[in-house]
Amino acid sequence: MTKLTDTFGRTHNNLRISVTDRCNLRCTYCMPEEVVFMDRQELLSFEEIARFVHAVVPLGIDKIRLTGGEPLMRRDLSRLVRLLVDIPGIKDVGLTTNGLLLADQAQALYDAGLRRINVSLDALDPGRFRELTRRDGVEKVIEGIFAAQQAGFRPVKVNAVSIRGVTEPEVVPLAKFAREHGLEMRFIEYMPIGAEQWERGKVYFAHEIMEQLEREVCPLMPAEDYDPRAPAMDFAYTDGQGRVGIIASVSRPFCMSCNRIRLTADGKLRNCLFALDEADVKTLLRSGAEDEAIQAVVRRNVHDKWEGHEINTARFVKPLRTMHAIGG
């Protein structure tokens, strides 16, 4: 079967699956403080998710990442992990979590076959953590990170959204925390995907993050195994004490090497985080559609993928869905 390729020649093998829109935080850059979550019946079941994955593996999908909302709020998530890792052709299953519930679930997830995990942690300072998330709990996140390491995850990656005037003071403490505990730190430029009004002035740019790290932590050099097609630019500290990734979604978009498609918790397929259109696959799944019908929808969705998100142009239109309802 021919590969899943768009009109710009990009081949797609990476599927990001949101399992819920619910979250136990209210991060300002991700979602509104007051939100009505989807009814449970609107969400795809684990069996429906696995059915979709079975259908798209022949198209070349071999890499999956589970997201939310907060995916660990979906009960018995380790069962879904086991369903997915057992599908022939799937080579990699990862998870992105805010870590609040991770301490109690890390071992079960690892035992189910999960091997890659990213924990979102934007601030170590409790006050700044609450300012960003509108909740307390930084200690629980850190406990979850250590539990993931103890369960066997290597490396545990820590994601931090960098916002000018808000998290600049957190860059160095987070980097040092990661170096001290054998974590891989990843800084992500602030993007227009939350409920708040988009302010480009809030973007703390990748080159500024790097300058701060080199000035206050340690000089950096390109990582030996750096993949230029990956979203993160990977660097290693010159003293050998760890590495850091920087995702420059705004200042250095990686759209032309994008290999991702996204399935929302309510069964909509999106060919870009910033897509304005979605394809309904839940109706197909619940009507007993054949694989060929599902594959045709996926091919059409990928075929229609645009060149890039256009954040840096006057043509940019912010999606109606916020991050928690799309999947991180």
C-alpha positions in Angstrom: 0.0 0.0 0.0 1.3 3.5 -0.9 2.6 5.7 1.9 0.5 8.4 3.5 1.9 11.4 1.7 0.6 15.0 1.2 0.9 17.3 -1.8 4.2 18.7 -0.4 5.8 15.3 -0.3 5.6 14.9 3.4 5.2 11.3 4.6 3.1 10.7 7.7 3.9 7.9 10.2 3.1 9.7 13.5 -0.3 9.6 15.1 -1.1 11.6 18.2 -4.2 10.3 20.0 -6.1 12.4 22.5 -7.9 10.1 25.0 -9.8 12.8 26.9 -10.3 16.5 27.0 -10.5 16.5 30.8 -7.6 17.9 32.8 -6.8 18.5 36.5 -4.9 21.7 35.6 -6.1 24.9 33.9 -2.9 26.1 32.2 -3.4 29.6 30.9 -1.7 28.8 27.5 -3.9 25.7 26.9 -7.5 26.2 28.1 -10.0 28.5 29.8 -10.4 28.4 33.6 -14.1 27.5 33.3 -14.8 24.7 30.8 -17.5 22.2 30.0 -16.0 18.9 29.2 -17.3 16.4 26.7 -19.8 13.8 27.7 -18.2 10.4 28.2 -20.3 8.9 25.4 -18.7 11.4 23.0 -15.3 9.9 23.6 -13.9 7.1 21.6 -13.6 3.8 23.5 -10.3 2.1 23.8 -11.5 -0.6 21.4 -12.5 2.1 18.9 -9.1 3.7 19.2 -7.4 0.4 18.6 -9.7 -0.3 15.7 -8.7 3.0 14.1 -5.0 2.2 14.6 -5.4 -1.2 13.0 -6.9 0.5 10.0 -4.1 3.1 9.5 -1.1 0.9 10.1 -1.2 -0.3 6.5 -0.9 3.4 5.5 2.5 3.6 7.3 1.5 4.7 10.7 4.0 3.1 13.2 4.4 5.7 15.9 1.8 6.8 18.5 1.7 9.3 21.2 -1.2 9.4 23.8 -2.3 12.9 24.9 -5.2 14.7 26.6 -6.3 16.9 28.1 -4.6 14.9 30.8 -4.5 11.3 29.6 -4.0 9.8 33.0 -7.5 11.0 33.9 -8.8 8.4 31.5 -9.4 5.3 33.7 -7.3 2.2 33.2 -5.1 3.9 30.5 -2.6 1.1 30.8 -5.1 -1.2 29.1 -5.1 1.0 26.0 -1.4 1.0 26.0 -1.3 -2.8 25.9 -3.9 -2.9 23.1 -1.8 -0.5 21.0 1.7 -2.0 21.6 0.2 -5.4 20.6 -0.8 -4.2 17.2 1.5 -5.5 14.5 3.4 -2.7 12.8 3.3 -0.3 15.7 6.9 0.3 16.7 6.6 3.1 19.3 4.0 4.2 21.8 4.6 7.4 23.9 2.7 9.5 26.4 2.6 13.2 27.3 1.3 13.9 30.8 1.2 16.8 33.4 2.5 14.3 35.9 0.0 14.9 38.7 -1.3 11.3 38.6 1.9 9.7 37.3 3.3 8.4 40.6 0.5 6.0 41.0 0.4 4.9 37.4 4.0 4.9 36.1 4.8 1.2 36.9 1.5 0.0 35.3 2.1 2.0 32.2 5.7 0.6 31.9 4.5 -2.9 32.5 1.9 -2.5 29.7 4.7 -1.7 27.2 4.9 2.1 27.3 8.5 3.2 26.9 8.5 6.9 26.1 7.1 9.5 28.4 7.1 13.3 28.5 6.1 15.3 31.6 5.0 18.9 31.3 6.5 21.1 34.0 6.7 24.8 33.2 7.9 26.0 36.7 9.6 24.7 39.8 8.6 27.7 41.9 5.2 26.8 43.5 3.8 30.3 43.1 4.7 30.5 39.5 3.4 27.0 38.9 0.1 28.1 40.3 0.1 31.3 38.3 0.4 29.2 35.1 -1.8 26.2 35.9 -4.3 27.9 38.3 -3.8 24.9 40.6 -1.2 23.7 43.1 0.7 20.5 42.7 4.3 21.0 41.6 5.5 18.5 44.3 3.2 15.8 42.8 4.6 16.4 39.3 8.2 16.0 40.6 7.1 12.8 42.5 5.6 11.5 39.2 8.9 12.2 37.4 10.9 10.3 39.9 8.4 7.4 39.9 8.7 7.2 36.1 12.4 6.9 36.4 12.1 4.2 39.0 9.6 2.3 36.8 12.3 2.1 34.1 11.6 5.0 31.7 14.8 6.3 30.1 15.0 9.1 29.4 12.1 10.9 31.0 11.6 14.1 29.0 10.4 17.3 30.7 8.5 19.8 28.6 8.3 23.5 29.5 6.4 26.2 27.7 8.5 29.4 27.6 6.5 32.6 28.0 8.2 36.0 28.1 7.8 37.8 31.3 6.4 34.7 33.0 8.7 31.7 32.8 12.0 33.3 31.9 13.2 32.9 35.5 12.3 29.2 35.3 14.6 28.3 32.4 17.8 27.9 34.4 16.3 26.2 37.5 14.6 23.7 35.2 17.7 23.1 33.2 19.8 22.5 36.3 17.1 20.3 37.8 17.1 18.1 34.7 20.9 17.9 34.6 21.0 16.9 38.3 18.4 14.1 37.9 19.3 12.7 34.5 16.2 14.1 32.7 16.1 15.5 29.2 14.8 19.1 29.2 12.7 20.5 26.3 11.7 24.1 26.1 8.8 25.0 23.8 8.0 28.4 22.4 4.6 29.8 23.4 2.0 29.3 20.7 -1.5 30.7 19.9 -3.5 27.6 20.8 -5.0 28.5 24.2 -8.1 30.4 25.3 -6.3 33.7 25.9 -5.8 36.3 23.2 -2.6 35.6 21.1 0.2 38.0 21.9 3.3 37.4 19.9 5.2 39.6 22.4 4.9 36.7 24.9 7.0 34.4 22.8 10.4 33.8 24.5 12.3 32.8 21.4 14.5 29.8 21.0 17.7 31.8 20.5 17.0 33.7 23.7 16.5 30.4 25.6 19.8 29.1 24.2 21.7 32.2 25.1 20.4 32.1 28.7 21.3 28.4 29.0 24.8 29.0 27.7 25.3 32.0 29.8 24.0 30.6 33.1 24.2 26.8 32.9 26.8 25.5 30.3 27.7 25.9 26.7 25.8 23.7 24.2 26.7 21.9 21.0 24.5 20.0 18.5 23.6 16.5 19.7 25.4 13.8 17.7 22.1 12.0 17.0 20.2 15.2 16.2 17.4 14.5 13.6 16.8 17.7 11.6 13.3 16.4 10.7 12.2 16.2 14.4 10.3 19.1 16.0 13.0 19.6 18.7 16.5 21.0 18.0 18.6 18.7 20.2 21.7 19.9 21.9 24.2 18.4 24.4 26.0 20.2 27.2 29.7 20.4 26.4 30.6 19.1 29.9 28.7 15.9 29.1 26.1 16.5 31.8 22.9 15.9 29.8 21.1 17.4 26.8 18.3 19.8 26.0 15.8 20.2 23.2 14.2 23.4 22.0 11.0 23.4 20.0 10.9 26.6 18.0 7.3 26.4 16.7 7.1 30.1 16.1 10.6 31.3 15.3 11.6 28.3 13.3 8.6 26.3 12.2 9.2 22.7 11.3 6.0 22.4 9.1 7.8 21.2 6.0 9.1 18.1 7.9 5.9 17.5 9.8 4.9 13.8 9.9 2.0 14.0 12.3 -1.8 13.6 12.2 -4.0 13.9 15.2 -7.1 12.1 16.4 -9.2 14.0 19.0 -10.9 12.4 21.9 -14.2 12.7 20.2 -13.0 11.0 17.0 -12.1 13.8 14.7 -9.0 13.6 12.5 -6.8 16.8 12.2 -3.9 17.1 9.8 -2.3 19.9 11.8 -2.5 21.3 15.4 -3.7 24.5 13.9 -6.1 22.9 11.4 -9.4 24.7 10.7 -11.1 21.6 9.3 -11.6 18.1 10.8 -12.7 14.7 9.4 -15.2 12.6 11.3 -13.9 9.1 11.8 -16.0 8.3 14.9 -19.2 7.9 12.8 -17.3 5.5 10.5 -16.0 3.5 13.5 -19.5 3.3 15.1 -21.2 2.3 11.9 -18.9 -0.6 11.3 -17.1 0.8 8.3 -14.5 -1.3 6.5 -10.8 -0.4 6.7 -10.9 0.9 3.2 -13.5 3.6 4.0 -11.5 4.7 7.1 -8.2 4.8 5.1 -9.9 6.8 2.3 -10.9 9.5 4.9 -7.4 9.5 6.3 -5.8 9.8 2.9 -8.1 12.7 1.9 -7.4 14.5 5.2 -3.6 14.2 4.7 -3.9 15.1 1.0 -5.6 18.4 2.0 -2.8 19.4 4.5 -1.6 22.9 4.0 2.0 24.0 3.7 2.2 25.4 7.2 0.4 27.0 10.1 1.1 30.6 9.0 1.5 31.9 12.6 4.0 34.4 11.3 1.7 35.9 8.6 -1.4 38.1 8.5 -3.3 35.1 7.2 -3.1 33.1 10.4 -6.5 32.1 11.9 -6.6 30.8 15.4 -8.4 27.4 15.7 -11.7 27.3 17.5 -10.6 24.4 19.6 -8.1 25.0 22.3 -5.1 22.7 23.1 -6.9 20.6 25.7 -9.6 19.7 23.2 -7.2 18.9 20.4 -4.5 17.0 22.1 -1.0 18.2 22.9 
